[in-house]
Amino acid sequence: MAARVREFDWAATPAGPAAAWTPMLRTTIALVLAMPFPSVLLWGPSLTIVAYNDAYRPLLRDKPEALGQSFLDVWAEVRPRIAPLAARALAGETVSLKAERFLLDRGGGAEEAWFDYGFSPVLDEAGRVTGVLNSGVEITPQVAAELALRERNRQDLERSETERERQRRHYEAILGNTPDLAYVWALDHRFIYANEGLLRMWGRRWEEAIGRNCLELGYPDWHAAMHDREIDQVIATGQPVRGEVPFAGTFGRRIYDYILVPVFDAEGRVEAVAGTTRDVTEARQAEEALRESEARFRLMADAVPQIV
């Protein structure tokens, strides 16, 4: 590029013949040509390109020769965006932007490209702004890789959500019509599944319940703490835990018999804790009534000899 700048006929451009260039302009051009990152020097109000370095050439691709041309004409397809930025630099302001997206025509039609770039004022010996330095790095490959990664993550998440929804439908097909309450906890004690019966007992929708723990779903402190201990026990031992507990839900205060069991992964590690709960209120009431009846019968039987 240094050779091309020396050989170019500048007399017909707004920059004027190279022999008339000031030492400051020549020095600035030398600095631009030596820069390791893409840089282009724009001169005067017309923003004439008086130099760009070898690192900048790939950004032009198949565009016509840019030396001696107005920067805004070379990049005419994005003129509305870059003209105000260059004007700010001509007014003495430094402008810097990150990850800016452009649709560029570099000889092969419109293509998407991203840049980190900026415009800086160039001052003459008297401190007046006489030019603008535009430096930038094309980050299209990095952005494309990031976008591809995001898309893969989005697709993975979508597949995961689809799989969870499929599993939920399978669970509901099996457990949705059972009178028992069925549920699954993750290792952090948050529900990852609850069948319709349990949701009705809580008075919650799926999206309101899944991802929450017992305390967040309104269980009394003692009740939530008890289940936390039992979940930890199942995880630690890999053995089931069974119990009976009262709970006041939308069905009123009822007595529930429950069992918690480990769910193992392919390596035999506990990856979740599942449980089923059955309403045993009527059975316990019947047992209590039977005990009361037996007690009354014993009292009566003990009194029979005296009555006789």
N, C-alpha and C positions, 0 to 999 in steps of 0.2 A: 504493500500500500504506500510506503514511503516513495518508491519509484514512481508509482502512478500519480501521486500528488505532484512530484517534481515535473513530470512530463505533461501534465494536463494543461490545456490552454485556458488560463484563467482570465485573459483579457476580455472575453466576451461575457463574463459573469459579473454579478453585482459586487463580488469580492475584488475585482480589478486585477491587473497584471501582478504576478507574483513578485516581480522586481520591486514593486511599490509597497509590498507588505512591511509592516513595522516589525522590529525585532521581537516585540512582545507576542505578536501573532505567530511568528515563526517558532518561537519557543513553545507556545501553547500547542501548536500543531505537532511539534516533536514529542511533547508529553503525551498527547492523545495517541499518537502512533505507537508509543512504547507501553501503553497501559495493557495489562494482561486480561482485562475484562472488556466486553463490547462497549465502545465509546465512539461518539460522533461529535464533531465540533461544528456549530452553526454560527454563521457570521452575519451581523447586521440585522436590521428590521425584517428583511426578507427571509431570514433564517437559512441563508445559503450554506450548503454542506461544503466546507473547505477541507475536511479531512475526516476519515474514519479508519479505524485500525483493522488488522487482519481478523481479530476476534469478532468484529461487527459484521464482516462480510457474509457469514452463514445466515444471519438474520434476514438479509435481503433476498436470499435464494436466487430466483431467476428474474428479479426485477431489473429494469434497465439501469445503466450506470447512474449512480447517485451523486457523484462529484459534480459540483457546480449547480446542482438543482436545489430548489427550495425543499426543505425538510417536509413541509406540509403537502407539497405536491407528490413527493416520493411515497408518503404514507397517506395518500388522499382518502383511502377507505376508512381511516380512523381520524381524519382531520377534526371533526367536531369534538372529539375527546382530548386530543393532544394540543390543539391550538390554544385553548385557555391556559394550559399548564406552561407552555412555552412563553406565553405573554406574561405570566407571573414571574418567570425567570428573567425575562427582559426588563421587568420592573424592579429586579434586584432580590427576588425571593427564591429560596431553594425549595424545591418540591420533591418529595420522595413518596413512592407508592409501592405496595407489596401485593403480589399475586393478583395482578390485574389481567382480566380476560379480554382478548381481542379476537375479532374475525379479520384476518389479514389475507390480502391477495399478493402472494409472492411468486406469481407466474404460473401457478397451477390451480387457480381458482380460490375461492374463500376457504380458509382453514382456521380452526380454533387454535389459539396460542395464548400462553400466560407468561407474564414478565414481572420481575422486580426491577423497577427503573426509577430514574429521577432526572430533573432538570436543574442545572446550577448556573447562575450568572457568571460571565467571564468579564473581568474589568480591565480597562486599559491603564496606562501609566498615570492618568489623571483621576482614576477611580470611577470612571464612567462605565456603564454596562455596554459592551460592544458586541457581545456574543453570548451563546448559550452552550453549555456542555451537557449532552444527553448521554447518560450511561445506563446500561441495563443488562440484565441477565435473563435469558429465556429459561423458564422453569417448566415448560410444557411437559417434558418426560416425567418430572417428579410429580406434577399435578395429575397427570394422566394415571400414574401408578397409584397415587393417593385416591383418586376417584374410583379406580378399578377396585382398590381394596375396600373402599366404602360400599361399593356396589355388591362385592362379594359378601361383606358383612351384612348388608341389607337383605340379600338373598338368603344367607344363612339364617338370619333372624326370622325372615318370613317363613322359611322351611321349618324352623324350630317352632314358630307359633302355629304353623299348619299342623305339625306333628303333635303338638300339645293339644290342639283342638281335636285332632283325630283321636288321640288317646282319651280325651275327655268324653267324646261321643261313645267310644267303646266302653269306658267306665260306666257312663250313664245307661248304656244298653243293658249292662249287667246289674248295676246297682241302683239305677234310677227308680225302679218300682219296688224295691225291697223295703219292708217296714223298718229295717235297721238304718242307722246313720253311719255312713262310711266316709273316711277322710284319710288324707296323707299329709304328713309333715315333712318338710325339708330338714336338714341337719341343724339349721339355725332356728328351728321351732316355729317356722312360719308355714301356714297351710298352702299346699300346692294343689290340693284337690279336696272338694267337698261335694257330696251328692245332693240331689234336690231336697231330700228329706232334711238333711242338716241345715241347708240354706233356709228352708222354711222355719225350722226351729229357731234359728238365729234371727229370722226376719230380715235377711240380707240378700242382695243380688250377688252373682258370681264375682263381678268386678269389684264389689265392695268388700268381699271377704278374702279372696285369694291374695296371698302375699302378706297377710296379717297374722299376728300371733294371738293366743287366747286372751291376753290382757287387753289388746287393742280391739277385740271383738266383744268386750263387755263382761268377760268372766270375772267373778270376784277374785281379789288378790290371792286368797288362800287356794282357790281352785286352779288358777293359772299357775301358781308356784308348784302345786302338786303335779300337774301335767308336765311342767318343765323338768322336774326331778325324774319322772317316769320316762320321759323321752331320753334323757341322758342315760338312764339306767339301761334302756333297750339298746342304745347305741354302744354303750360300754361293754355289755355282756352278750349282746346278740340273742337274748332270750325274751320271750313275751312277758308282759305285765298285765295283770287283770285286776279290776276293782269295781266298786259300786259307789255312785255319788249322786246326790240330789242336784238338780239344776232347774232354775226358773227361766224358761224361754217363752216363746210365743204360745206354747201349748200349756202354759201354767207351770207350777212346780211339780216336777216329775222325778221318779227314781230311775236311774240309768245304770245298767250293767255294761261294762266295756272291756275290751281287750286290745292291747297295743302289741304289734309284732314288727320285727325288723324286716326291711326290704334290702336284699343283698345285691351287689353288683357282680359282674363276671369274675372278679378276683376274690369274691367272698367277703368284701367289706360292706358294712352297713351304709347304704346311700340314702335311705329315707326310713321313716317310721309310719306304718299304716295302722289304722284302727277301725273297729266297728263298735257301735254302741246300740244297745237294745233297751227299749222302754219296758221296765219290769214293774211299773207302779201297781198295776192291778194284781199281779202275782204276789207282790209284797203285802198289799192290802189284804189279799185272801189269806196269806200265811198268818198275818197279824190277827185277822178275824178268827182263824182256826185256833190259834194259841189262846185267844180270849175265851172261845167256846170250850176248849179243853180245860182251861182253868175253872170256868164256871161249873163244868161237869164234875171236876174233882171236888170242888167245894160241896156240891150237892151230894156226891157219893159219900163223902166223909160224914155228912150230916144224916144220912139215911138211918143208921142204927139208933141214933137218938130219937129220930122221928118215930121209928117203929116202937 
